[in-house]
C-alpha cells in the first residue's frame, strides 16, 4: 500500500471540495497514470511509494516538455497551464537537486568508481551508480549531461 498514493487521493477530495479545478484535474491525471502503471505488465500489482515517485517524476517531465513545446509554438496560455500542473506535481516529489548538487554527486560517484580518465566508456557505470541517488530528485537528462561534461 502506498502512503503517497493515499495522500494524493485525499488531496484530490480536498481540491474537489474547494472547487480547485487545476489541482483536481492534475491529481486525477496522476492517479490515472498510477493506475495504468499498476495494471501494466503481465499482472496487476500495487505500486510502492518509490514506484509512485517514478510515475510522478515522469508526469512532471511531460508537463515541462509540453510547456516548452507550447511556448515555442506561441501558445503562452497553454504553456502556463502545463507549468502550473508541474508545480502541483512538484509538491509530491522529493526536493529537487540543484545543478551544484548534481555536479557534486557526479564528481563523487566518478571518484568512488575510480573511472577518472576513462572517458565516455565509463558513462554507463556512472549513470547506473547515480540512478538510485537521483531518482525523482533530478531530471535524467540533466544528470547525463553533467556526467558527459565531467567525463570529457
Residue pairs with C-beta under 8 A, 6 or more apart in sequence:
1 46
2 46
2 47
2 48
2 49
2 51
2 52
3 49
4 49
4 52
4 53
4 56
4 92
5 31
5 34
5 47
5 49
5 52
7 92
8 27
8 30
8 31
8 34
8 52
8 92
9 31
11 23
11 27
12 23
12 24
12 27
12 28
12 31
15 23
15 24
15 27
16 24
22 81
22 84
22 85
22 88
23 88
25 85
26 85
26 88
26 89
27 88
29 59
29 85
30 55
30 56
30 59
30 89
30 92
33 55
33 58
33 59
34 47
34 52
34 55
37 47
37 51
37 55
38 44
38 45
38 46
38 47
47 55
50 135
50 136
53 92
53 93
53 94
53 135
53 136
54 135
54 136
56 89
56 92
56 93
56 136
57 93
57 135
57 136
59 89
60 86
60 89
60 90
60 93
61 139
63 82
63 83
63 85
63 86
63 89
64 82
64 83
64 86
64 139
66 78
66 79
66 82
67 79
67 80
67 82
67 83
67 86
68 79
70 76
70 78
70 79
70 82
71 79
90 96
93 136
93 137
94 136
94 137
95 137
96 137
96 138
97 105
97 134
97 137
97 138
99 142
99 146
102 134
102 138
102 142
102 143
102 146
103 146
103 150
105 130
105 133
105 134
106 126
106 130
106 143
106 146
106 147
106 150
107 150
109 126
109 129
109 130
109 133
110 116
110 122
110 126
110 147
110 150
110 151
112 129
113 122
113 125
113 126
113 129
115 122
115 125
115 126
115 151
118 151
119 151
119 152
120 148
120 151
122 151
123 144
123 147
123 148
123 151
126 147
126 151
127 143
127 144
127 147
130 143
130 147
134 140
134 143
